[in-house]
Amino acid sequence: MDSVSFTGMTSVTRDLLPGGVVRLSSGKATFEFARPRPGKLLITISGMDKGQFGPSTLDEITASLDREGALELFIDAREAVGAAVSVSDDWTRFFSVQRARLRRVHVLAGSKAVKLTVAIAQHLSRTGDLIQIYSDSQIFEDRLRS
């Protein structure tokens, strides 16, 4: 278990779980990173990301991209409450910068607020059809298994 603090933010704990799953937690929010299949990274988000994670969430994805070269991201945000504007801006920038290494980004949104936040990031990232937003968990899970 590692604990990292960012200036002015709560600490972030990084745990390695069975099956190689990495969990980042800070306060009541968590991000879990799992590799269900080669070339696919499943990110499960719960709680509100107010910026307390600093760059750690995107660093985890970047490390996976560096290991595998290109990835298809699956973001399960059913339990996410939302994200601060600064966090959304960071993700938007990340999608733009990493576009060539991202095969596709699938986002399962659980609330209208999260769906709207992702739709704005999708538009502002200028990445075309890279980001796909789902409200149906069965379709999301089918894509993850395929």
Phi and psi in radians as a Rosetta constraint file:
Dihedral C 1 N 2 CA 2 C 2 CIRCULARHARMONIC -1.985 0.35
Dihedral N 2 CA 2 C 2 N 3 CIRCULARHARMONIC 2.582 0.35
Dihedral C 2 N 3 CA 3 C 3 CIRCULARHARMONIC -2.238 0.35
Dihedral N 3 CA 3 C 3 N 4 CIRCULARHARMONIC 2.226 0.35
Dihedral C 3 N 4 CA 4 C 4 CIRCULARHARMONIC -2.214 0.35
Dihedral N 4 CA 4 C 4 N 5 CIRCULARHARMONIC 2.395 0.35
Dihedral C 4 N 5 CA 5 C 5 CIRCULARHARMONIC -1.992 0.35
Dihedral N 5 CA 5 C 5 N 6 CIRCULARHARMONIC 2.462 0.35
Dihedral C 5 N 6 CA 6 C 6 CIRCULARHARMONIC -1.907 0.35
Dihedral N 6 CA 6 C 6 N 7 CIRCULARHARMONIC 2.499 0.35
Dihedral C 6 N 7 CA 7 C 7 CIRCULARHARMONIC -0.888 0.35
Dihedral N 7 CA 7 C 7 N 8 CIRCULARHARMONIC 2.199 0.35
Dihedral C 7 N 8 CA 8 C 8 CIRCULARHARMONIC 1.305 0.35
Dihedral N 8 CA 8 C 8 N 9 CIRCULARHARMONIC 0.149 0.35
Dihedral C 8 N 9 CA 9 C 9 CIRCULARHARMONIC -2.204 0.35
Dihedral N 9 CA 9 C 9 N 10 CIRCULARHARMONIC 2.857 0.35
Dihedral C 9 N 10 CA 10 C 10 CIRCULARHARMONIC -1.252 0.35
Dihedral N 10 CA 10 C 10 N 11 CIRCULARHARMONIC 2.859 0.35
Dihedral C 10 N 11 CA 11 C 11 CIRCULARHARMONIC -1.295 0.35
Dihedral N 11 CA 11 C 11 N 12 CIRCULARHARMONIC 2.711 0.35
Dihedral C 11 N 12 CA 12 C 12 CIRCULARHARMONIC -1.995 0.35
Dihedral N 12 CA 12 C 12 N 13 CIRCULARHARMONIC 2.238 0.35
Dihedral C 12 N 13 CA 13 C 13 CIRCULARHARMONIC -1.816 0.35
Dihedral N 13 CA 13 C 13 N 14 CIRCULARHARMONIC 2.322 0.35
Dihedral C 13 N 14 CA 14 C 14 CIRCULARHARMONIC -1.994 0.35
Dihedral N 14 CA 14 C 14 N 15 CIRCULARHARMONIC 2.056 0.35
Dihedral C 14 N 15 CA 15 C 15 CIRCULARHARMONIC -2.047 0.35
Dihedral N 15 CA 15 C 15 N 16 CIRCULARHARMONIC 2.452 0.35
Dihedral C 15 N 16 CA 16 C 16 CIRCULARHARMONIC -1.720 0.35
Dihedral N 16 CA 16 C 16 N 17 CIRCULARHARMONIC 2.065 0.35
Dihedral C 16 N 17 CA 17 C 17 CIRCULARHARMONIC -1.768 0.35
Dihedral N 17 CA 17 C 17 N 18 CIRCULARHARMONIC 2.929 0.35
Dihedral C 17 N 18 CA 18 C 18 CIRCULARHARMONIC -0.929 0.35
Dihedral N 18 CA 18 C 18 N 19 CIRCULARHARMONIC 2.544 0.35
Dihedral C 18 N 19 CA 19 C 19 CIRCULARHARMONIC 1.416 0.35
Dihedral N 19 CA 19 C 19 N 20 CIRCULARHARMONIC 0.157 0.35
Dihedral C 19 N 20 CA 20 C 20 CIRCULARHARMONIC 1.405 0.35
Dihedral N 20 CA 20 C 20 N 21 CIRCULARHARMONIC 0.172 0.35
Dihedral C 20 N 21 CA 21 C 21 CIRCULARHARMONIC -1.244 0.35
Dihedral N 21 CA 21 C 21 N 22 CIRCULARHARMONIC 2.326 0.35
Dihedral C 21 N 22 CA 22 C 22 CIRCULARHARMONIC -1.824 0.35
Dihedral N 22 CA 22 C 22 N 23 CIRCULARHARMONIC 2.253 0.35
Dihedral C 22 N 23 CA 23 C 23 CIRCULARHARMONIC -2.029 0.35
Dihedral N 23 CA 23 C 23 N 24 CIRCULARHARMONIC 2.188 0.35
Dihedral C 23 N 24 CA 24 C 24 CIRCULARHARMONIC -1.822 0.35
Dihedral N 24 CA 24 C 24 N 25 CIRCULARHARMONIC 2.269 0.35
Dihedral C 24 N 25 CA 25 C 25 CIRCULARHARMONIC -2.360 0.35
Dihedral N 25 CA 25 C 25 N 26 CIRCULARHARMONIC 2.550 0.35
Dihedral C 25 N 26 CA 26 C 26 CIRCULARHARMONIC -2.706 0.35
Dihedral N 26 CA 26 C 26 N 27 CIRCULARHARMONIC 2.035 0.35
Dihedral C 26 N 27 CA 27 C 27 CIRCULARHARMONIC 1.078 0.35
Dihedral N 27 CA 27 C 27 N 28 CIRCULARHARMONIC -2.269 0.35
Dihedral C 27 N 28 CA 28 C 28 CIRCULARHARMONIC -1.665 0.35
Dihedral N 28 CA 28 C 28 N 29 CIRCULARHARMONIC 0.151 0.35
Dihedral C 28 N 29 CA 29 C 29 CIRCULARHARMONIC -1.902 0.35
Dihedral N 29 CA 29 C 29 N 30 CIRCULARHARMONIC 2.513 0.35
Dihedral C 29 N 30 CA 30 C 30 CIRCULARHARMONIC -2.428 0.35
Dihedral N 30 CA 30 C 30 N 31 CIRCULARHARMONIC 2.657 0.35
Dihedral C 30 N 31 CA 31 C 31 CIRCULARHARMONIC -2.216 0.35
Dihedral N 31 CA 31 C 31 N 32 CIRCULARHARMONIC 2.251 0.35
Dihedral C 31 N 32 CA 32 C 32 CIRCULARHARMONIC -2.067 0.35
Dihedral N 32 CA 32 C 32 N 33 CIRCULARHARMONIC 2.355 0.35
Dihedral C 32 N 33 CA 33 C 33 CIRCULARHARMONIC -2.041 0.35
Dihedral N 33 CA 33 C 33 N 34 CIRCULARHARMONIC 2.065 0.35
Dihedral C 33 N 34 CA 34 C 34 CIRCULARHARMONIC -2.251 0.35
Dihedral N 34 CA 34 C 34 N 35 CIRCULARHARMONIC 2.666 0.35
Dihedral C 34 N 35 CA 35 C 35 CIRCULARHARMONIC -2.020 0.35
Dihedral N 35 CA 35 C 35 N 36 CIRCULARHARMONIC 1.526 0.35
Dihedral C 35 N 36 CA 36 C 36 CIRCULARHARMONIC -1.198 0.35
Dihedral N 36 CA 36 C 36 N 37 CIRCULARHARMONIC -0.475 0.35
Dihedral C 36 N 37 CA 37 C 37 CIRCULARHARMONIC -2.676 0.35
Dihedral N 37 CA 37 C 37 N 38 CIRCULARHARMONIC 2.736 0.35
Dihedral C 37 N 38 CA 38 C 38 CIRCULARHARMONIC -0.995 0.35
Dihedral N 38 CA 38 C 38 N 39 CIRCULARHARMONIC 2.386 0.35
Dihedral C 38 N 39 CA 39 C 39 CIRCULARHARMONIC 1.435 0.35
Dihedral N 39 CA 39 C 39 N 40 CIRCULARHARMONIC 0.027 0.35
Dihedral C 39 N 40 CA 40 C 40 CIRCULARHARMONIC -2.224 0.35
Dihedral N 40 CA 40 C 40 N 41 CIRCULARHARMONIC 2.342 0.35
Dihedral C 40 N 41 CA 41 C 41 CIRCULARHARMONIC -2.142 0.35
Dihedral N 41 CA 41 C 41 N 42 CIRCULARHARMONIC 2.123 0.35
Dihedral C 41 N 42 CA 42 C 42 CIRCULARHARMONIC -1.740 0.35
Dihedral N 42 CA 42 C 42 N 43 CIRCULARHARMONIC 2.159 0.35
Dihedral C 42 N 43 CA 43 C 43 CIRCULARHARMONIC -2.028 0.35
Dihedral N 43 CA 43 C 43 N 44 CIRCULARHARMONIC 2.086 0.35
Dihedral C 43 N 44 CA 44 C 44 CIRCULARHARMONIC -1.903 0.35
Dihedral N 44 CA 44 C 44 N 45 CIRCULARHARMONIC 2.146 0.35
Dihedral C 44 N 45 CA 45 C 45 CIRCULARHARMONIC -1.996 0.35
Dihedral N 45 CA 45 C 45 N 46 CIRCULARHARMONIC 2.369 0.35
Dihedral C 45 N 46 CA 46 C 46 CIRCULARHARMONIC -2.373 0.35
Dihedral N 46 CA 46 C 46 N 47 CIRCULARHARMONIC 2.575 0.35
Dihedral C 46 N 47 CA 47 C 47 CIRCULARHARMONIC 1.518 0.35
Dihedral N 47 CA 47 C 47 N 48 CIRCULARHARMONIC -2.887 0.35
Dihedral C 47 N 48 CA 48 C 48 CIRCULARHARMONIC -1.905 0.35
Dihedral N 48 CA 48 C 48 N 49 CIRCULARHARMONIC 2.178 0.35
Dihedral C 48 N 49 CA 49 C 49 CIRCULARHARMONIC -1.647 0.35
Dihedral N 49 CA 49 C 49 N 50 CIRCULARHARMONIC 1.787 0.35
Dihedral C 49 N 50 CA 50 C 50 CIRCULARHARMONIC -1.638 0.35
Dihedral N 50 CA 50 C 50 N 51 CIRCULARHARMONIC 0.093 0.35
Dihedral C 50 N 51 CA 51 C 51 CIRCULARHARMONIC 1.862 0.35
Dihedral N 51 CA 51 C 51 N 52 CIRCULARHARMONIC -0.007 0.35
Dihedral C 51 N 52 CA 52 C 52 CIRCULARHARMONIC -1.160 0.35
Dihedral N 52 CA 52 C 52 N 53 CIRCULARHARMONIC -0.292 0.35
Dihedral C 52 N 53 CA 53 C 53 CIRCULARHARMONIC -1.489 0.35
Dihedral N 53 CA 53 C 53 N 54 CIRCULARHARMONIC -0.187 0.35
Dihedral C 53 N 54 CA 54 C 54 CIRCULARHARMONIC 0.975 0.35
Dihedral N 54 CA 54 C 54 N 55 CIRCULARHARMONIC -2.475 0.35
Dihedral C 54 N 55 CA 55 C 55 CIRCULARHARMONIC -1.471 0.35
Dihedral N 55 CA 55 C 55 N 56 CIRCULARHARMONIC 0.025 0.35
Dihedral C 55 N 56 CA 56 C 56 CIRCULARHARMONIC -1.071 0.35
Dihedral N 56 CA 56 C 56 N 57 CIRCULARHARMONIC -0.645 0.35
Dihedral C 56 N 57 CA 57 C 57 CIRCULARHARMONIC -1.172 0.35
Dihedral N 57 CA 57 C 57 N 58 CIRCULARHARMONIC -0.794 0.35
Dihedral C 57 N 58 CA 58 C 58 CIRCULARHARMONIC -1.249 0.35
Dihedral N 58 CA 58 C 58 N 59 CIRCULARHARMONIC -0.516 0.35
Dihedral C 58 N 59 CA 59 C 59 CIRCULARHARMONIC -1.103 0.35
Dihedral N 59 CA 59 C 59 N 60 CIRCULARHARMONIC -0.662 0.35
Dihedral C 59 N 60 CA 60 C 60 CIRCULARHARMONIC -1.092 0.35
Dihedral N 60 CA 60 C 60 N 61 CIRCULARHARMONIC -0.743 0.35
Dihedral C 60 N 61 CA 61 C 61 CIRCULARHARMONIC -1.171 0.35
Dihedral N 61 CA 61 C 61 N 62 CIRCULARHARMONIC -0.759 0.35
Dihedral C 61 N 62 CA 62 C 62 CIRCULARHARMONIC -1.046 0.35
Dihedral N 62 CA 62 C 62 N 63 CIRCULARHARMONIC -0.722 0.35
Dihedral C 62 N 63 CA 63 C 63 CIRCULARHARMONIC -1.075 0.35
Dihedral N 63 CA 63 C 63 N 64 CIRCULARHARMONIC -0.703 0.35
Dihedral C 63 N 64 CA 64 C 64 CIRCULARHARMONIC -1.149 0.35
Dihedral N 64 CA 64 C 64 N 65 CIRCULARHARMONIC -0.711 0.35
Dihedral C 64 N 65 CA 65 C 65 CIRCULARHARMONIC -1.101 0.35
Dihedral N 65 CA 65 C 65 N 66 CIRCULARHARMONIC -0.701 0.35
Dihedral C 65 N 66 CA 66 C 66 CIRCULARHARMONIC -1.126 0.35
Dihedral N 66 CA 66 C 66 N 67 CIRCULARHARMONIC -0.635 0.35
Dihedral C 66 N 67 CA 67 C 67 CIRCULARHARMONIC -1.265 0.35
Dihedral N 67 CA 67 C 67 N 68 CIRCULARHARMONIC -0.741 0.35
Dihedral C 67 N 68 CA 68 C 68 CIRCULARHARMONIC -1.807 0.35
Dihedral N 68 CA 68 C 68 N 69 CIRCULARHARMONIC -0.256 0.35
Dihedral C 68 N 69 CA 69 C 69 CIRCULARHARMONIC 1.582 0.35
Dihedral N 69 CA 69 C 69 N 70 CIRCULARHARMONIC -0.972 0.35
Dihedral C 69 N 70 CA 70 C 70 CIRCULARHARMONIC -2.528 0.35
Dihedral N 70 CA 70 C 70 N 71 CIRCULARHARMONIC 2.575 0.35
Dihedral C 70 N 71 CA 71 C 71 CIRCULARHARMONIC -2.446 0.35
Dihedral N 71 CA 71 C 71 N 72 CIRCULARHARMONIC 2.731 0.35
Dihedral C 71 N 72 CA 72 C 72 CIRCULARHARMONIC -1.873 0.35
Dihedral N 72 CA 72 C 72 N 73 CIRCULARHARMONIC 2.126 0.35
Dihedral C 72 N 73 CA 73 C 73 CIRCULARHARMONIC -1.659 0.35
Dihedral N 73 CA 73 C 73 N 74 CIRCULARHARMONIC 2.422 0.35
Dihedral C 73 N 74 CA 74 C 74 CIRCULARHARMONIC -2.155 0.35
Dihedral N 74 CA 74 C 74 N 75 CIRCULARHARMONIC 1.974 0.35
Dihedral C 74 N 75 CA 75 C 75 CIRCULARHARMONIC -1.937 0.35
Dihedral N 75 CA 75 C 75 N 76 CIRCULARHARMONIC 1.930 0.35
Dihedral C 75 N 76 CA 76 C 76 CIRCULARHARMONIC -1.613 0.35
Dihedral N 76 CA 76 C 76 N 77 CIRCULARHARMONIC 1.757 0.35
Dihedral C 76 N 77 CA 77 C 77 CIRCULARHARMONIC -1.893 0.35
Dihedral N 77 CA 77 C 77 N 78 CIRCULARHARMONIC 0.446 0.35
Dihedral C 77 N 78 CA 78 C 78 CIRCULARHARMONIC -1.065 0.35
Dihedral N 78 CA 78 C 78 N 79 CIRCULARHARMONIC -0.587 0.35
Dihedral C 78 N 79 CA 79 C 79 CIRCULARHARMONIC -1.740 0.35
Dihedral N 79 CA 79 C 79 N 80 CIRCULARHARMONIC 0.093 0.35
Dihedral C 79 N 80 CA 80 C 80 CIRCULARHARMONIC -1.346 0.35
Dihedral N 80 CA 80 C 80 N 81 CIRCULARHARMONIC 2.416 0.35
Dihedral C 80 N 81 CA 81 C 81 CIRCULARHARMONIC -1.555 0.35
Dihedral N 81 CA 81 C 81 N 82 CIRCULARHARMONIC -0.628 0.35
Dihedral C 81 N 82 CA 82 C 82 CIRCULARHARMONIC 2.804 0.35
Dihedral N 82 CA 82 C 82 N 83 CIRCULARHARMONIC -3.018 0.35
Dihedral C 82 N 83 CA 83 C 83 CIRCULARHARMONIC -2.526 0.35
Dihedral N 83 CA 83 C 83 N 84 CIRCULARHARMONIC 2.563 0.35
Dihedral C 83 N 84 CA 84 C 84 CIRCULARHARMONIC -1.125 0.35
Dihedral N 84 CA 84 C 84 N 85 CIRCULARHARMONIC 2.727 0.35
Dihedral C 84 N 85 CA 85 C 85 CIRCULARHARMONIC -1.005 0.35
Dihedral N 85 CA 85 C 85 N 86 CIRCULARHARMONIC -0.716 0.35
Dihedral C 85 N 86 CA 86 C 86 CIRCULARHARMONIC -1.082 0.35
Dihedral N 86 CA 86 C 86 N 87 CIRCULARHARMONIC -0.645 0.35
Dihedral C 86 N 87 CA 87 C 87 CIRCULARHARMONIC -1.188 0.35
Dihedral N 87 CA 87 C 87 N 88 CIRCULARHARMONIC -0.790 0.35
Dihedral C 87 N 88 CA 88 C 88 CIRCULARHARMONIC -1.042 0.35
Dihedral N 88 CA 88 C 88 N 89 CIRCULARHARMONIC -0.712 0.35
Dihedral C 88 N 89 CA 89 C 89 CIRCULARHARMONIC -1.078 0.35
Dihedral N 89 CA 89 C 89 N 90 CIRCULARHARMONIC -0.717 0.35
Dihedral C 89 N 90 CA 90 C 90 CIRCULARHARMONIC -1.101 0.35
Dihedral N 90 CA 90 C 90 N 91 CIRCULARHARMONIC -0.762 0.35
Dihedral C 90 N 91 CA 91 C 91 CIRCULARHARMONIC -1.134 0.35
Dihedral N 91 CA 91 C 91 N 92 CIRCULARHARMONIC -0.714 0.35
Dihedral C 91 N 92 CA 92 C 92 CIRCULARHARMONIC -1.044 0.35
Dihedral N 92 CA 92 C 92 N 93 CIRCULARHARMONIC -0.816 0.35
Dihedral C 92 N 93 CA 93 C 93 CIRCULARHARMONIC -1.083 0.35
Dihedral N 93 CA 93 C 93 N 94 CIRCULARHARMONIC -0.754 0.35
Dihedral C 93 N 94 CA 94 C 94 CIRCULARHARMONIC -1.023 0.35
Dihedral N 94 CA 94 C 94 N 95 CIRCULARHARMONIC -0.831 0.35
Dihedral C 94 N 95 CA 95 C 95 CIRCULARHARMONIC -1.055 0.35
Dihedral N 95 CA 95 C 95 N 96 CIRCULARHARMONIC -0.698 0.35
Dihedral C 95 N 96 CA 96 C 96 CIRCULARHARMONIC -1.127 0.35
Dihedral N 96 CA 96 C 96 N 97 CIRCULARHARMONIC -0.827 0.35
Dihedral C 96 N 97 CA 97 C 97 CIRCULARHARMONIC -1.204 0.35
Dihedral N 97 CA 97 C 97 N 98 CIRCULARHARMONIC -0.674 0.35
Dihedral C 97 N 98 CA 98 C 98 CIRCULARHARMONIC -1.656 0.35
Dihedral N 98 CA 98 C 98 N 99 CIRCULARHARMONIC 0.133 0.35
Dihedral C 98 N 99 CA 99 C 99 CIRCULARHARMONIC -0.802 0.35
Dihedral N 99 CA 99 C 99 N 100 CIRCULARHARMONIC -0.780 0.35
Dihedral C 99 N 100 CA 100 C 100 CIRCULARHARMONIC -1.160 0.35
Dihedral N 100 CA 100 C 100 N 101 CIRCULARHARMONIC -0.430 0.35
Dihedral C 100 N 101 CA 101 C 101 CIRCULARHARMONIC -1.738 0.35
Dihedral N 101 CA 101 C 101 N 102 CIRCULARHARMONIC -0.046 0.35
Dihedral C 101 N 102 CA 102 C 102 CIRCULARHARMONIC -1.830 0.35
Dihedral N 102 CA 102 C 102 N 103 CIRCULARHARMONIC 2.033 0.35
Dihedral C 102 N 103 CA 103 C 103 CIRCULARHARMONIC -1.239 0.35
Dihedral N 103 CA 103 C 103 N 104 CIRCULARHARMONIC -0.730 0.35
Dihedral C 103 N 104 CA 104 C 104 CIRCULARHARMONIC -2.937 0.35
Dihedral N 104 CA 104 C 104 N 105 CIRCULARHARMONIC 2.636 0.35
Dihedral C 104 N 105 CA 105 C 105 CIRCULARHARMONIC -2.139 0.35
Dihedral N 105 CA 105 C 105 N 106 CIRCULARHARMONIC 2.047 0.35
Dihedral C 105 N 106 CA 106 C 106 CIRCULARHARMONIC -1.849 0.35
Dihedral N 106 CA 106 C 106 N 107 CIRCULARHARMONIC 2.197 0.35
Dihedral C 106 N 107 CA 107 C 107 CIRCULARHARMONIC -2.147 0.35
Dihedral N 107 CA 107 C 107 N 108 CIRCULARHARMONIC 2.139 0.35
Dihedral C 107 N 108 CA 108 C 108 CIRCULARHARMONIC -1.715 0.35
Dihedral N 108 CA 108 C 108 N 109 CIRCULARHARMONIC 1.892 0.35
Dihedral C 108 N 109 CA 109 C 109 CIRCULARHARMONIC -1.670 0.35
Dihedral N 109 CA 109 C 109 N 110 CIRCULARHARMONIC 2.376 0.35
Dihedral C 109 N 110 CA 110 C 110 CIRCULARHARMONIC -1.741 0.35
Dihedral N 110 CA 110 C 110 N 111 CIRCULARHARMONIC -0.277 0.35
Dihedral C 110 N 111 CA 111 C 111 CIRCULARHARMONIC -2.363 0.35
Dihedral N 111 CA 111 C 111 N 112 CIRCULARHARMONIC 2.803 0.35
Dihedral C 111 N 112 CA 112 C 112 CIRCULARHARMONIC -1.101 0.35
Dihedral N 112 CA 112 C 112 N 113 CIRCULARHARMONIC -0.634 0.35
Dihedral C 112 N 113 CA 113 C 113 CIRCULARHARMONIC -1.114 0.35
Dihedral N 113 CA 113 C 113 N 114 CIRCULARHARMONIC -0.780 0.35
Dihedral C 113 N 114 CA 114 C 114 CIRCULARHARMONIC -1.180 0.35
Dihedral N 114 CA 114 C 114 N 115 CIRCULARHARMONIC -0.729 0.35
Dihedral C 114 N 115 CA 115 C 115 CIRCULARHARMONIC -1.052 0.35
Dihedral N 115 CA 115 C 115 N 116 CIRCULARHARMONIC -0.737 0.35
Dihedral C 115 N 116 CA 116 C 116 CIRCULARHARMONIC -1.149 0.35
Dihedral N 116 CA 116 C 116 N 117 CIRCULARHARMONIC -0.745 0.35
Dihedral C 116 N 117 CA 117 C 117 CIRCULARHARMONIC -1.048 0.35
Dihedral N 117 CA 117 C 117 N 118 CIRCULARHARMONIC -0.774 0.35
Dihedral C 117 N 118 CA 118 C 118 CIRCULARHARMONIC -1.184 0.35
Dihedral N 118 CA 118 C 118 N 119 CIRCULARHARMONIC -0.689 0.35
Dihedral C 118 N 119 CA 119 C 119 CIRCULARHARMONIC -1.087 0.35
Dihedral N 119 CA 119 C 119 N 120 CIRCULARHARMONIC -0.676 0.35
Dihedral C 119 N 120 CA 120 C 120 CIRCULARHARMONIC -1.151 0.35
Dihedral N 120 CA 120 C 120 N 121 CIRCULARHARMONIC -0.779 0.35
Dihedral C 120 N 121 CA 121 C 121 CIRCULARHARMONIC -1.076 0.35
Dihedral N 121 CA 121 C 121 N 122 CIRCULARHARMONIC -0.702 0.35
Dihedral C 121 N 122 CA 122 C 122 CIRCULARHARMONIC -1.016 0.35
Dihedral N 122 CA 122 C 122 N 123 CIRCULARHARMONIC -0.819 0.35
Dihedral C 122 N 123 CA 123 C 123 CIRCULARHARMONIC -1.177 0.35
Dihedral N 123 CA 123 C 123 N 124 CIRCULARHARMONIC -0.861 0.35
Dihedral C 123 N 124 CA 124 C 124 CIRCULARHARMONIC -1.235 0.35
Dihedral N 124 CA 124 C 124 N 125 CIRCULARHARMONIC -0.412 0.35
Dihedral C 124 N 125 CA 125 C 125 CIRCULARHARMONIC -1.291 0.35
Dihedral N 125 CA 125 C 125 N 126 CIRCULARHARMONIC -0.269 0.35
Dihedral C 125 N 126 CA 126 C 126 CIRCULARHARMONIC 0.908 0.35
Dihedral N 126 CA 126 C 126 N 127 CIRCULARHARMONIC 0.790 0.35
Dihedral C 126 N 127 CA 127 C 127 CIRCULARHARMONIC -1.919 0.35
Dihedral N 127 CA 127 C 127 N 128 CIRCULARHARMONIC 0.322 0.35
Dihedral C 127 N 128 CA 128 C 128 CIRCULARHARMONIC 1.103 0.35
Dihedral N 128 CA 128 C 128 N 129 CIRCULARHARMONIC -2.254 0.35
Dihedral C 128 N 129 CA 129 C 129 CIRCULARHARMONIC -1.655 0.35
Dihedral N 129 CA 129 C 129 N 130 CIRCULARHARMONIC 0.364 0.35
Dihedral C 129 N 130 CA 130 C 130 CIRCULARHARMONIC -0.978 0.35
Dihedral N 130 CA 130 C 130 N 131 CIRCULARHARMONIC -0.787 0.35
Dihedral C 130 N 131 CA 131 C 131 CIRCULARHARMONIC -1.722 0.35
Dihedral N 131 CA 131 C 131 N 132 CIRCULARHARMONIC 2.173 0.35
Dihedral C 131 N 132 CA 132 C 132 CIRCULARHARMONIC -1.992 0.35
Dihedral N 132 CA 132 C 132 N 133 CIRCULARHARMONIC 2.262 0.35
Dihedral C 132 N 133 CA 133 C 133 CIRCULARHARMONIC -1.871 0.35
Dihedral N 133 CA 133 C 133 N 134 CIRCULARHARMONIC 2.299 0.35
Dihedral C 133 N 134 CA 134 C 134 CIRCULARHARMONIC -2.125 0.35
Dihedral N 134 CA 134 C 134 N 135 CIRCULARHARMONIC 2.564 0.35
Dihedral C 134 N 135 CA 135 C 135 CIRCULARHARMONIC -2.019 0.35
Dihedral N 135 CA 135 C 135 N 136 CIRCULARHARMONIC -0.203 0.35
Dihedral C 135 N 136 CA 136 C 136 CIRCULARHARMONIC -1.718 0.35
Dihedral N 136 CA 136 C 136 N 137 CIRCULARHARMONIC 1.963 0.35
Dihedral C 136 N 137 CA 137 C 137 CIRCULARHARMONIC -1.144 0.35
Dihedral N 137 CA 137 C 137 N 138 CIRCULARHARMONIC -0.521 0.35
Dihedral C 137 N 138 CA 138 C 138 CIRCULARHARMONIC -1.141 0.35
Dihedral N 138 CA 138 C 138 N 139 CIRCULARHARMONIC -0.756 0.35
Dihedral C 138 N 139 CA 139 C 139 CIRCULARHARMONIC -1.122 0.35
Dihedral N 139 CA 139 C 139 N 140 CIRCULARHARMONIC -0.770 0.35
Dihedral C 139 N 140 CA 140 C 140 CIRCULARHARMONIC -1.002 0.35
Dihedral N 140 CA 140 C 140 N 141 CIRCULARHARMONIC -0.848 0.35
Dihedral C 140 N 141 CA 141 C 141 CIRCULARHARMONIC -1.168 0.35
Dihedral N 141 CA 141 C 141 N 142 CIRCULARHARMONIC -0.611 0.35
Dihedral C 141 N 142 CA 142 C 142 CIRCULARHARMONIC -1.095 0.35
Dihedral N 142 CA 142 C 142 N 143 CIRCULARHARMONIC -0.745 0.35
Dihedral C 142 N 143 CA 143 C 143 CIRCULARHARMONIC -1.125 0.35
Dihedral N 143 CA 143 C 143 N 144 CIRCULARHARMONIC -0.680 0.35
Dihedral C 143 N 144 CA 144 C 144 CIRCULARHARMONIC -1.121 0.35
Dihedral N 144 CA 144 C 144 N 145 CIRCULARHARMONIC -0.691 0.35
Dihedral C 144 N 145 CA 145 C 145 CIRCULARHARMONIC -1.355 0.35
Dihedral N 145 CA 145 C 145 N 146 CIRCULARHARMONIC -0.436 0.35
